[in-house]
């Protein structure tokens, strides 16, 4: 929620005021009536995390029609479309596996640093990439933190990517980046939403985590819709399982049958996440009932 939206939400501007899943947590404000979520994403006691009345729409995700993207690849070497530091670019071109964390940098919690360390120590041919983002101060702060928390030989294999014209990646380049990754890492404990949907739409597997709060469970919900939400497939319950699953999905363990099955199943089933008329119908029912109460 932006600062302007949060300021306006202090007041009763409409008879019915609600939040959706685009807001990662409760507003904590007395004039917000409902928090609209999904029964696929909420934990059993999810209502304890909200000051609003929690509404769990059945078997739903976002409240919009999502049309899968069309990828355009114009590059002989697609990595030349992006901006990296020269030393990291050399390491990138020599690497075998790309672990991508395509989230806004404020989502990268310190507890996630150890997972990155473990992945890089376990896969010596791995590189972890983050977007630079549109806020230089967040980039600088995260780089300073990584200098303290990541082992020096691991730090050399962590890079931040931007566009050639600015730090911020246009959507076409962002989708290209998602498609180039061997695996996407959904950060813990604050995970992705639309970014995860886009990664799955281009066929890239995402490591999901069975968080206790909804803000880290959207990837889990998407895998549930696709019938892939098991520890044996794509959802981890511990940090150790997360690292093992990331290594397996990236292909570093040599289990090509598993990796090919996951990618193939995502390609076959990701359409279940798109243009979901069921979600629109559930929203219509809820808004109609709320309006006439």
Helices and strands as residue ranges (DSSP letters): H 3-8, E 18-19, E 34-38, G 46-49, E 53-57, G 78-81, E 82-83, H 86-94, E 97-101, G 105-107, G 110-112, H 113-122, E 126-131, H 136-149, H 152-155, E 158-163, H 171-180, E 183-185, H 194-201, E 206-209, G 214-216, H 218-225, E 235-236, H 239-250, H 256-269, G 270-273, H 277-292
